[in-house]
């Protein structure tokens, strides 16, 4: 998965912000959301992203996979990321 053309990712003190330059909308992400989107932007597959999330935040792997799937679903629906 990759960020769609016209979408910028910027790190902040509180996580990250995604700006859709096509229509001016933005998403504010907490730390875990920033890790997920950053890893997706690097080209990692969702399962690899979940592994990174589980390791970095010391959470259950199944919970991490569910969190990644949900955020990816929402970002795809919004056109922020593309498969």
C-alpha positions, -999 to 999 in steps of 0.1 A, spaced: 0 0 0 11 35 -7 -1 70 1 -22 84 -28 -8 111 -50 -13 145 -34 -13 131 2 15 143 25 26 128 58 41 150 85 54 139 119 43 160 149 50 159 186 18 140 191 19 116 162 14 127 126 -8 146 102 -20 134 68 -29 162 45 -49 155 14 -37 184 -8 -63 175 -34 -92 188 -12 -75 203 19 -88 176 43 -64 163 70 -62 134 94 -45 138 128 -30 105 139 -19 95 174 15 77 179 2 43 169 -16 57 138 16 74 129 36 42 131 9 24 109 8 50 82 46 56 83 52 19 78 26 17 50 43 47 33 76 27 34 58 0 15 54 -26 42 25 -50 39 -3 -47 65 9 -79 84 44 -65 86 30 -32 99 10 -51 126 42 -68 137 60 -35 140 31 -20 159 29 -50 183 67 -47 190 68 -10 194 38 -6 216 40 -40 234 5 -50 224 -10 -84 214 -4 -93 178 -41 -100 171 -50 -66 185 -23 -49 164 -36 -67 132 -72 -56 140 -60 -20 145 -40 -20 113 -69 -35 93 -94 -9 107 -72 21 100 -63 8 65 -100 3 57 -108 39 67 -78 53 48 -87 34 16 -123 45 18 -112 81 21 -87 77 -8 -57 85 14 -39 52 6 -41 30 -24 -35 -8 -26 
